[in-house]
């Protein structure tokens, strides 16, 4: 079963039957008679057919498309919108791809948020990399969060420069860094340097940073970053102590372990699995 059909079947359980019949007729017409006008019109009318105040629910959703939607608290309108975009791309990516891009270029904040949150479900999602990267430029938190938090897309498709830009801006905007997936996998030496530089700027201004910010640096502890680890371990903030300890422990270098040995209780907690990045702030 195609992705769109799985979504449509689950959507039909909750949505108004008349609205589902209307949507079926519209998508059949978009398949038999490819039309930019009909696509734009159908997309614009979804808001009058599907309830944005009703949360999309699926009984026993297996890991995959439906779980992806439910875990992000999608509502019926969001599901209908993403279904339509997936459906037309399944019909003819070459024809409808540029048209979907045009729809998103003129989308309002809610529509753009939906597109970014569920972008990874689209056929050939890399086609829309430009839109995802452009979202990093915004200062609108819901748009930035849509592409950054709990979203697998950046880790799959961003290059290191784009990933690093996203991670630094997430810290600057004080977003919840624990909700960025695949941080360890996308760690890189340039990001470690950027993190250190940013921390020094904040410290010079007597300002704090989220201790979670240090998560990607473990594999890149050069002399400057080792000094940063000492700063964290000597801090009056116990959460900063924990962050420094985690970085040193997972680095595994002799120099880092020597710093970690100053906090034997933290070293023991990490070794026992009681202290991890997941429970850093507990």
N, C-alpha and C positions, 0 to 999 in steps of 0.2 A: 504494500500500500504506500502511495506517495505521501510525503510529509503533509501536503495540503489536505489530503483526504482524511488523515488521522486527526488533524486539527478540526476539520469541518464536522466530522462525526461526533467529536467530543463537544464542540460548540453547539451542535444541534440538540443535545440533551438539555441544555439550559435556556437557549435562546428561543424567542418567539417563533413558532412554526411558519407564520406568514413571512417573517423577515428571512428565514432560512430559504424558503421557496423563492423569494425575490432574489436572494444572493445566488442561488443555483442558476436561475434563469439568466442573470447578468453574466456570470462566469462562462456559461455555455455560449452566450453570444460573443463574449470576448475571445473565445476559442475559435468559433466558426467564422467570425467576421472581425478580424483584428482592427481595433479602432482606438486611437488615442483619446478622442472625445468621450467615448463610452467608458474608458478606464477612469478618466478624471471625474466624470459624472458619478460613476458608481462609488468611487472612493469618497467623494464629497458627501454622498448621501448615507454612508454607513453610520454616521453619528445620529441620524434620525431613526435608524432601524435597530441599533444594538445599545444596550444599557451600560453606560460607563460606571454606574454605581453598584453593579453586581459583579462580585469576584468570580472569576473562572475557577470551577472546581471539577476535579476528575477523580472518580473512585478508583483507588489502587493504581495510580499513575506510575507506570514503570519508568526507570531511568531513561531519559530520552527527551523527545520533543515536548510531550505533554507535561512531564515533570519540570522541564525547563520553564515552561509557561507558568505553572502553578507555584513554583518556588520563588518566582518573582512577582507574585500577587497580581498577575494580569487580570484585567477586567474584560467583560464581554466585548466592549468596543475595541480594546487593544487587540484581542484575539481575532476579531473580524478583520481589522485592518491588516494585521500581519498575514492572515490567511489569504486575503485578496492579493497581496503583493507576492507571496510565495506562489500562488496559483498561476498568476499570469507569467511569472518567470519560468515556471515549469512548462507552460504552454509554448513559449518562445522567448528564450533569454535574449537572443540577438535583437528581436523587435522591441520587446517590452522593457529590457534593461535600461536603456536611456530614458524611457518614459517614467519608470519608477524613480530614477535619479532626479528627474524634473519635478516630480511630485514632492520629493523630500526637500528640494531646494526652496520651495515656496511653502513648506509645512509650517504650521504654528508650533508653539512650544510643546504642547501635548502630543501632537503627531510626531514630531522629531524625537521626543523622549521614547515613544513606543518603538519607532524604527531602530533607534540605537540600542535599546535594551534587548531587542530580539533579533538584531542584525545577523547573529551567527546562525539563525535558522534558515536564512534565505539560501536558495541555490546560488553557488558561486559567490559567496559573500565578499570575497576579496575585490569584486567589481566595485564595491562601494567604500573602498579604503579611504578615498579622498574625503568623503563625508564624515567618516569616523575620526580622521585626523583633524579636520576642521573643527569638530566638536571640542577639541582640546583648547581652542582659542577663546571659548566662551567663559564668561564669569557668572553665568546662570547655573546655579548649583544643580538643579534637577537634570539639566542637559549634560553637564560634566559628569555627574554621578551615573547617568544612564550608560555611558560608554566605559566608565572607569571601574565602578563598583559591582562586584558579583557578575562580571561580564567576561567570558572567555575570549572574546574577539581580539582585544589588544595583544594578548600573549601569543595568539596564533598568527597575527598578520602585521603587527607593528614592527618596524625595524628598531634597532637599538636607540637611535636618536629619538624616534617618536615615543618609544616606551619610556625613555629617561625623562623626556619632556612631560609626559603624563604623570609619572611618579613624583617629580619635583613639584608640579603644580598642585597635585593632590595634597601634598604636605603644606604648600603655601596657602591653599584654600581651607586647610584644617579639616579635610575629609577623613573618614574612618579608614586608615591605611590597612587595617586587618581584613577589609573586605575586597582588597585587590587580589585576584587569583594569580597563581604561578609566579610569585615574586622571586622565589629561590631559583626557579628555572630561567628567569629572564635577567638575573643578576649579571652585571658586567663591570669591567674595570672602570669605564668612564662614569658609570652611575655611582660607583663607590667614591670616586673623586668628587663628583658633584655633591653628594651627600655630605662629605667632609667639609667642602667649601661653604655650603649653605649653613651647616652647623656652626662653623667659625664666625660667620656673619651674625648669626642669631646670638651666639655667646658674647660677641663683642658689643652687642646692643643690650646685653643683659636680658635676653629673651630666651624662653625655653622652646624646645621642639618636641614633638611626639616621640617618645622612645621607640615606638614601632618603626620609625623612619629608618633605623639602622639595620633592619632585617637583611638587606641585600649585600652587606659589606663583608661577611665572614670570609669569603674566599679571596679577599684582596687586601689583607691587612699589611700594608706597607708601613714604613716608619711613622709617617704622619697619622695614619689611621690607628696605629698602636698607641700613639699619644692620645688620640681621641678616646680609645678604650680606657685608658688610665683615667681620663677626665670623667667618663661615665662611672667607672668603678669607685671613684673618690667622691662622687656626688652625694648630696644630702637626700636626694630623691631615690627611694628604694627601687622604683620602677626603672630608673636609669641604670642602677646597679645591675638589675636583672638583664636589661638589654645588652649591656656591656659583657656580662658573663656569658650570655647566649652566643654573642658574636665570637668571643674568645674560644669558647668550647668547640664550636662548629668549625672554627678556623683550623684547629688542630696543630698550629705551628708552635714551636718551642717557646717563642717570645710571647705569644698570646696565652699559652698555658701558664707561664710564669706570672702573668698579670692576674689570671683567673685564680691562681693558688692563694691570692690574698683574700679571697672570699670562699673559703672551703665549704661553707654551708650551701652557697649557691651552686658550686661545682657538684656537690653531692645531689642536690635537687635535680639538676639537669641530667646527671648520669642515671638517676633513678626514674627519669621520665616524668617527674613531678612539676618541672618548670619547662615550658615550651613557649614558642611565640604565640600559640593560641590562647594560653592563659596568662600572658605577660602581665596584664593589668588587674588580675584577680587578687 
